[in-house]
Amino acid sequence: MATSSSLDGESRRARLLEILESQGRITSSEVVEALDVSAMTLRRDLADLEAAGRLRRVRGGAVAPSQPRSFAERSGRRAAAKRTIAAKARQLVPQRGTCSFDASSTAGVLLAGLTGAGELTVVTNSGENFEAAVGRPGIEPVLLGGSRQETTRSFVGPLAELMASSLQCARFFTSAAALDAAWGSSEATPEEAALKRVLAEHADTTVMLADSSKLGARAVARGVGLDAVDMLITELDPDDARLDSFRELVEVR
């Protein structure tokens, strides 16, 4: 086990944030070896960064803090993973009927790549995702109204929930701030979590789009339980051990 490091504290913590930005989470066992530091030093660094609001510690490491982020900021994180997830999910989007998409940037990547629709109505609570569907042949976008969250620019609240409850969709494509096998999905705000529960309730099938950095973590507000999720799509190989805790609960792709 490493007991010292050539990096000073400031440089170490900067490197930890770089790892968090690129990988979506910090795994203690890997970082101890990569940075040549002791487990105790790493715990101190993670505690300092958590106190500064830069990350949130979880069992085995740390994840990004569960706070609302702008669509642009979310779009820039784990972009390659989102493209892989969207490519897997694209074949599940029907050419006709009605499907709902949440305000996640992952759903935005999926919408931006849709082609060949016939008469597909796309329902979303995101202005950005609505715009991604506008003008696409065979797609009729519908934007749920309500109160707009300033940071995320998504529409939530009682009016959005009422509109969502008046629709029955064939499929609901959703992501999450975090996904835990026991707790289900969770979000940075209670309002976002509440709307996603309504959309899942009024969909024949719910498809969870979550990159691997979100697995095993919990955010502030509990969202959709895995009993309401039919399929989990990540960028990982379906046989990856990180998906083991989800296999008996949902179909994994």
N, C-alpha and C positions, 0 to 999 in steps of 0.2 A: 504494500500500500504506500502511496506517495505521502511524504511528510513535509515537503517543501515545494516551492514553485519559483521559477525565474520571473514570473509576472508579479508586478505590484498589485495592490488591492484594486485600484481604479482600473487598471488594464484588465484584470481578471473579470471584474464585473461588466466591463464593456464587452468583453468576449462572450460572457454568458448571455448578454442581451442579443448579441449577433446570432448565437446559436438558437435562441428562442425565436428570433425573427425568421430565420431560414428553415427551421425544423418544426416550429409550432409548439415545441415543448422541450424541457431540459430533463434528461434522464441522468440521475445522480451517478450511477455506476459508470456510465460512459464518459461523463464529464470529468470525474475524478482522474481517470486514466488519461484523457485527452489533454487536460490542462496541467497534469502532474501536480495535483493538490491533494491534501488530506480531506477525508470526509468531513472532519470538523471545520476546516476552512471553508469548504463548500457550503455547509449549513449556515455559517456566519454570513457569507456573501449573499445567499438566497434570502436570509432573514432581513438583511439590509435593503435588498432590492424590493422585497415585499413591503417593508415599512415605507419605502419611497413610492409605492404604488406601481412599480414597473413589472411585477409578476405576481402570481399567486402560487404558493407552495401546495403541492399535492403529494400523496404517497409515492415515493420513488423519484421525486424531482419537482418540477414546477411547470406551470402553463401561463399563458398570457392572462392578464387580469380580466375578470368578467365585467366589463363596462361597455356601454354603448360606443360603437365606432362608426365612423362615416362609411358610406358605401365604397367610396374611393379607397379608403384605407383597407377595408376588408378585401377589396378586389385585388390589392397588391400582395396579399399574404397567401402563401402556398398556392400560387397560380398554376403550377404544373400539376399539382394534385387535383385541383378543381377541373382542369381540362380532362384529366383521365376519368374522373367521376362523371363528368358530363357526357363523355363518349360512351361510357357504359350505360348511362341512363337514357340516352337519346332514343334507343330502340323501344323504350317503354312508353314513349309519348305517342298516343294514338293520333291518327290523321283527322279524326272527326270526334265530335262530342265536346265535353267541357272538362278542363283540367285546371287546378289551382296551383300556384307557385308562390312561395313565401317571399320575403324581402331580402333573402340572402344573396350574396354575390355568387355563390355556387349555382343557385337557380338561375341567376342572370347569365352565367356562362352557358348553361343548358339552353336557355331561350335563344340566345344569340346564335346558336348553331343549328336551330331547327330549320329543316327544309322539307318540301314535299307534303305539307299539310293540305287537307281537303277543305273541311269546314270545322276548324278547331277553335273553340272559344277559350282564351287564356285569361284566367282571373288571378290578380295579384294585388298586394297591398303596398307595392313598391313603385314609385315613380320611375326609377331607373329600369326596373324589369318590365314595366309597362312600355317604356320607350323602346326597349330591346325587341319587343314583339310587334310594334307599330310598323306597318308597311310590308310585313312578311306575307307572301302569297298564301292564301287559304287560312290565315289566322286573324281572329277578331279579338283584340285585347280589351279587357274590362278592368278598370282600376277601382278597387274598394275605397270608398271615402272614409272619413273619420278625422280624428285628431292626428296631425303630423308631428312625429318626434323630430326635434330639431337636429339632433346628431345623426340619427340613422336615416332620416327623411322617409321613414315608412309610416303608413297610416294605420292607426290602432284605435282602441277605445270602443265604447258601446255601439256607436253607429257602424263602425267597420265590422264588429262582431254580428250585428243585426243583419247587415248585407250578406255576410258570409253564411249565416245560418239559413238564408233564403235560397241558397243555391245547393244543388247536389252535383258533385263532380265525380268523374270516373276515377281520377287520380289526383292526389295531393303530393307535390314534390316540395320537400322541406329540408332545411339544414338545421343546425343548432349551434349554440355557443359552446355546449359541452354535451357529452353523451356517456351515460353510465349504465351498466347492465342492470343494476338494481333500481336506480332512480329514474331512468329514462332520459329524455332530453331536458336541457335547461337553457335558459336565456338570460341576457343581461338585464332585461326589464320585465316586470310582471305583465305589462300591457302586451308586449310582444308574445309572451308565453300564452296568455289567455286567448289571443286571436288564433294562434296556431292550434290550440286545442279545439276551437270551434271548426276550423278548416278541416282538421283530421276527422272530427265527428261527422262532417258532412261530405266525406269522400268514400267511395267504395274501396279504394286502396290507398294507403299512405306509404310513400317511398322516402326514406331518410337518406340524405346525401351528406356524408360527414367524412372529412379527411382524418387521418389517423391521429393527428395532434389533439383531437377533441375526445378521443376514446379514454374512458376511465376517469373523466373529470366531471365536476359539477359547477354550474354557474349559480347566479343569485336566485332565479325564479324557475321553479319546476314547470316544464312544458308538456310535451306529449309522452305519455307512458309507452313503454315498448309493447304493451298489450294492444295498443292501437296502431302499431307500425307493422307493416307486412314485409317490408324488404329494407335491408341496409346496404348501401353502396358506398364503398370507400375506394381509395386509389390502390389499396393493398391487394395482393393475390388472395383470393377467397380462402386459401388454406393457411394463411399467415396466423401464427399463434396468438397475435394480439386480438384476434377476432373470436377466440375460443369462448369467452364468456357470453357472447351474443348468439352463438349458433343454435341453441335450443329455444331461443326466444323469437328470432326472426330469420327469414331467408337472407343469407349473406352473399353478396356479389362483389 
